[in-house]
């Protein structure tokens, strides 16, 4: 195996109080989408699958229990964003 390094643009905004996926900075949204796509690619070995894809349910934006985004788009939508 060889590691694959991907450089993604970051963001400087504080996301600790963000409660909605659409309120995240665009680069943060693309980062989440990239992570989901990476997991799906590994799970399906880069190919299509007929099995339903699991959805990401929560995104933590900080260490406190109330720092959670619950309205994460479906995996299919995140894959389009990636």
Backbone as a printed PyTorch tensor [residue, N CA C, xyz], in Angstrom:
tensor([[[  0.8240,  -1.1800,   0.0000],
         [  0.0000,   0.0000,   0.0000],
         [  0.8700,   1.2460,   0.0000]],

        [[  0.3530,   2.2590,  -0.6400],
         [  1.0130,   3.5520,  -0.6310],
         [ -0.0060,   4.5930,  -0.1900]],

        [[  0.4020,   5.4790,   0.7000],
         [ -0.5330,   6.5310,   1.1220],
         [ -0.7910,   7.5130,  -0.0210]],

        [[ -1.9690,   8.0590,  -0.0060],
         [ -2.3370,   9.1010,  -0.9730],
         [ -2.5810,  10.3720,  -0.1770]],

        [[ -1.8350,  11.4060,  -0.4950],
         [ -1.9830,  12.6770,   0.1940],
         [ -2.8080,  13.6240,  -0.6590]],

        [[ -3.7980,  14.2030,  -0.0400],
         [ -4.6530,  15.1580,  -0.7370],
         [ -4.6630,  16.4440,   0.0780]],

        [[ -4.3750,  17.5440,  -0.5670],
         [ -4.4180,  18.8480,   0.0920],
         [ -5.7510,  19.4970,  -0.2140]],

        [[ -6.4970,  19.8110,   0.8380],
         [ -7.7940,  20.4640,   0.6910],
         [ -7.7140,  21.8540,   1.2990]],

        [[ -8.4500,  22.8120,   0.7350],
         [ -8.4460,  24.1520,   1.3180],
         [ -9.0820,  24.1310,   2.7070]],

        [[ -8.5280,  24.9010,   3.6020],
         [ -9.0550,  24.9780,   4.9580],
         [-10.0270,  26.1350,   5.1290]],

        [[-10.3310,  26.4430,   6.3740],
         [-11.2140,  27.5650,   6.6870],
         [-10.7390,  28.1750,   7.9950]],

        [[-11.0040,  29.4400,   8.1680],
         [-10.5450,  30.1260,   9.3740],
         [-11.7000,  30.4800,  10.3090]],

        [[-12.9360,  30.3040,   9.8510],
         [-14.0960,  30.6380,  10.6720],
         [-14.2330,  29.6660,  11.8500]],

        [[-14.7110,  30.1810,  12.9650],
         [-14.9920,  29.3510,  14.1390],
         [-16.3110,  28.6240,  13.9000]],

        [[-16.2940,  27.3010,  13.9420],
         [-17.5120,  26.5290,  13.6760],
         [-18.1210,  25.9420,  14.9470]],

        [[-17.5900,  26.3300,  16.1020],
         [-18.0360,  25.7380,  17.3660],
         [-19.5260,  25.9380,  17.6310]],

        [[-20.1180,  27.0230,  17.1630],
         [-21.5310,  27.2630,  17.4190],
         [-22.4510,  26.8890,  16.2690]],

        [[-21.8890,  26.3230,  15.2110],
         [-22.6870,  25.9990,  14.0260],
         [-23.5800,  24.7930,  14.3290]],

        [[-24.8620,  24.9120,  13.9830],
         [-25.8260,  23.8410,  14.2510],
         [-26.4150,  23.2520,  12.9750]],

        [[-26.0620,  23.8110,  11.8130],
         [-26.6350,  23.3650,  10.5490],
         [-25.5260,  23.1760,   9.5220]],

        [[-25.6210,  22.0980,   8.7520],
         [-24.6110,  21.8140,   7.7360],
         [-24.4660,  22.9650,   6.7590]],

        [[-25.5740,  23.5760,   6.3660],
         [-25.5110,  24.6700,   5.3900],
         [-24.8420,  25.9160,   5.9400]],

        [[-24.7320,  26.0280,   7.2540],
         [-24.0720,  27.1810,   7.8820],
         [-22.5620,  26.9860,   8.0110]],

        [[-22.0820,  25.7700,   7.7490],
         [-20.6390,  25.5360,   7.7700],
         [-19.9910,  26.2970,   6.6210]],

        [[-18.7350,  26.7010,   6.7770],
         [-18.0190,  27.2850,   5.6370],
         [-17.9840,  26.2790,   4.4780]],

        [[-18.0070,  26.7680,   3.2640],
         [-18.0270,  25.8840,   2.0790],
         [-16.8660,  24.8960,   2.0910]],

        [[-15.6800,  25.3380,   2.4990],
         [-14.5390,  24.4270,   2.5280],
         [-14.7370,  23.3260,   3.5630]],

        [[-15.4150,  23.6190,   4.6580],
         [-15.7140,  22.5890,   5.6580],
         [-16.7240,  21.5940,   5.0950]],

        [[-17.7150,  22.0860,   4.3590],
         [-18.6930,  21.1930,   3.7230],
         [-17.9940,  20.2570,   2.7310]],

        [[-17.0760,  20.8090,   1.9430],
         [-16.3500,  19.9880,   0.9750],
         [-15.4350,  18.9830,   1.6730]],

        [[-14.8640,  19.3680,   2.8070],
         [-14.0190,  18.4640,   3.5840],
         [-14.8320,  17.2700,   4.0680]],

        [[-16.0110,  17.5170,   4.6350],
         [-16.8800,  16.4350,   5.1020],
         [-17.2540,  15.5310,   3.9250]],

        [[-17.6180,  16.1440,   2.7960],
         [-17.9880,  15.3640,   1.6120],
         [-16.8080,  14.5030,   1.1390]],

        [[-15.6060,  15.0610,   1.1690],
         [-14.4190,  14.3070,   0.7660],
         [-14.2000,  13.1030,   1.6890]],

        [[-14.3640,  13.3040,   2.9870],
         [-14.1800,  12.1960,   3.9240],
         [-15.1960,  11.0840,   3.6750]],

        [[-16.4510,  11.4620,   3.4630],
         [-17.4880,  10.4630,   3.1990],
         [-17.1780,   9.7210,   1.8990]],

        [[-16.7820,  10.4480,   0.8660],
         [-16.4440,   9.8100,  -0.4070],
         [-15.2770,   8.8490,  -0.2390]],

        [[-14.2940,   9.2150,   0.5540],
         [-13.1430,   8.3420,   0.7850],
         [-13.5580,   7.0390,   1.4470]],

        [[-14.4300,   7.1280,   2.4290],
         [-14.9160,   5.9250,   3.1160],
         [-15.7240,   5.0500,   2.1480]],

        [[-16.5970,   5.6790,   1.3640],
         [-17.4050,   4.9270,   0.4000],
         [-16.5050,   4.2600,  -0.6430]],

        [[-15.4850,   4.9740,  -1.1180],
         [-14.5710,   4.3960,  -2.1010],
         [-13.8560,   3.1710,  -1.5510]],

        [[-13.4260,   3.2320,  -0.3120],
         [-12.7490,   2.0850,   0.2990],
         [-13.7430,   0.9390,   0.5020]],

        [[-14.9280,   1.2480,   0.9920],
         [-15.9210,   0.2130,   1.2740],
         [-16.4020,  -0.4860,   0.0060]],

        [[-16.4530,   0.2510,  -1.0930],
         [-16.9380,  -0.3390,  -2.3520],
         [-15.7910,  -0.6650,  -3.3010]],

        [[-14.5740,  -0.5120,  -2.8060],
         [-13.3640,  -0.7300,  -3.6130],
         [-13.3710,   0.1080,  -4.8810]],

        [[-13.8980,   1.3230,  -4.7520],
         [-13.8960,   2.2650,  -5.8610],
         [-14.9640,   2.0130,  -6.9040]],

        [[-15.8180,   1.0410,  -6.6800],
         [-16.8520,   0.7200,  -7.6570],
         [-18.2390,   1.0160,  -7.1250]],

        [[-19.1990,   0.7210,  -7.9320],
         [-20.5950,   0.9340,  -7.5300],
         [-21.0590,  -0.2290,  -6.6640]],

        [[-22.0270,   0.0440,  -5.8510],
         [-22.6160,  -0.9920,  -5.0150],
         [-24.1320,  -0.8970,  -5.0990]],

        [[-24.7810,  -2.0270,  -4.9950],
         [-26.2410,  -2.0340,  -4.9970],
         [-26.7830,  -1.9060,  -3.5820]],

        [[-25.9150,  -2.0990,  -2.6160],
         [-26.3300,  -1.9750,  -1.2150],
         [-26.5630,  -0.5010,  -0.8870]],

        [[-27.5390,  -0.2210,  -0.0450],
         [-27.7580,   1.1780,   0.3420],
         [-26.5550,   1.7100,   1.1230]],

        [[-26.2050,   2.9400,   0.8480],
         [-25.0760,   3.5550,   1.5380],
         [-25.5220,   4.0820,   2.8930]],

        [[-24.7160,   3.8860,   3.9230],
         [-25.0730,   4.4480,   5.2250],
         [-24.9280,   5.9630,   5.2030]],

        [[-25.6950,   6.6210,   6.0330],
         [-25.6380,   8.0810,   6.1170],
         [-24.8590,   8.5120,   7.3420]],

        [[-24.1360,   9.6010,   7.2020],
         [-23.4710,  10.2480,   8.3170],
         [-24.5500,  10.9760,   9.1110]],

        [[-24.6880,  10.6660,  10.3810],
         [-25.8020,  11.2240,  11.1410],
         [-25.4590,  12.5040,  11.8720]],

        [[-24.2380,  12.5880,  12.3940],
         [-23.8680,  13.7400,  13.2130],
         [-22.4610,  14.1990,  12.8660]],

        [[-22.2440,  15.5000,  13.0120],
         [-20.9060,  16.0750,  12.8830],
         [-20.6510,  16.8740,  14.1490]],

        [[-19.5810,  16.5560,  14.8490],
         [-19.2070,  17.3050,  16.0340],
         [-18.4110,  18.5380,  15.6470]],

        [[-18.7540,  19.6660,  16.2440],
         [-18.0370,  20.9080,  15.9630],
         [-17.2730,  21.4110,  17.1840]],

        [[-17.2150,  20.6000,  18.2040],
         [-16.5110,  20.9600,  19.4250],
         [-16.6550,  19.8490,  20.4460]],

        [[-16.0680,  20.0150,  21.6200],
         [-16.0620,  18.9500,  22.6240],
         [-17.3600,  18.8180,  23.4370]],

        [[-18.2240,  19.8190,  23.4010],
         [-19.4280,  19.7760,  24.2280],
         [-20.5480,  18.9990,  23.5410]],

        [[-21.4190,  18.3550,  24.3370],
         [-22.5080,  17.5650,  23.7590],
         [-23.4670,  18.3690,  22.8830]],

        [[-23.5700,  19.6690,  23.1130],
         [-24.4890,  20.4760,  22.3060],
         [-23.8350,  21.0290,  21.0380]],

        [[-22.5880,  20.6970,  20.7900],
         [-21.8810,  21.1630,  19.5920],
         [-21.9700,  20.0820,  18.5020]],

        [[-23.2030,  19.8530,  18.0610],
         [-23.4960,  18.7840,  17.1100],
         [-24.3340,  19.3350,  15.9520]],

        [[-23.9770,  18.9410,  14.7540],
         [-24.8030,  19.2140,  13.5790],
         [-25.5850,  17.9380,  13.3040]],

        [[-26.9120,  18.0570,  13.2540],
         [-27.7700,  16.8940,  13.0690],
         [-28.4000,  16.8250,  11.6790]],

        [[-28.3460,  17.8930,  10.9110],
         [-29.0010,  17.9130,   9.5980],
         [-28.0090,  17.6270,   8.4670]],

        [[-27.2400,  16.5680,   8.6290],
         [-26.2350,  16.2090,   7.6330],
         [-26.9590,  15.6680,   6.3920]],

        [[-26.5930,  16.1450,   5.2010],
         [-27.2250,  15.6270,   3.9780],
         [-26.9880,  14.1280,   3.8150]],

        [[-27.8430,  13.4940,   3.0360],
         [-27.6920,  12.0700,   2.7350],
         [-26.3650,  11.8390,   2.0150]],

        [[-25.8680,  10.6310,   2.1250],
         [-24.5840,  10.2840,   1.5150],
         [-24.5710,  10.5860,   0.0250]],

        [[-25.6560,  10.3050,  -0.6730],
         [-25.7170,  10.5810,  -2.1150],
         [-25.4850,  12.0630,  -2.4020]],

        [[-26.0490,  12.9360,  -1.5650],
         [-25.8610,  14.3800,  -1.7400],
         [-24.4200,  14.7890,  -1.4290]],

        [[-23.8380,  14.2030,  -0.3930],
         [-22.4530,  14.5140,  -0.0610],
         [-21.5110,  14.0660,  -1.1720]],

        [[-21.7980,  12.9220,  -1.7870],
         [-20.9550,  12.4570,  -2.8800],
         [-20.9890,  13.4120,  -4.0660]],

        [[-22.1270,  14.0320,  -4.3050],
         [-22.2190,  15.0390,  -5.3750],
         [-21.3890,  16.2710,  -5.0320]],

        [[-21.3110,  16.5990,  -3.7510],
         [-20.5580,  17.7720,  -3.2950],
         [-19.0570,  17.5270,  -3.3600]],

        [[-18.6650,  16.2580,  -3.1850],
         [-17.2390,  15.9150,  -3.2100],
         [-16.7410,  16.0510,  -4.6120]]])
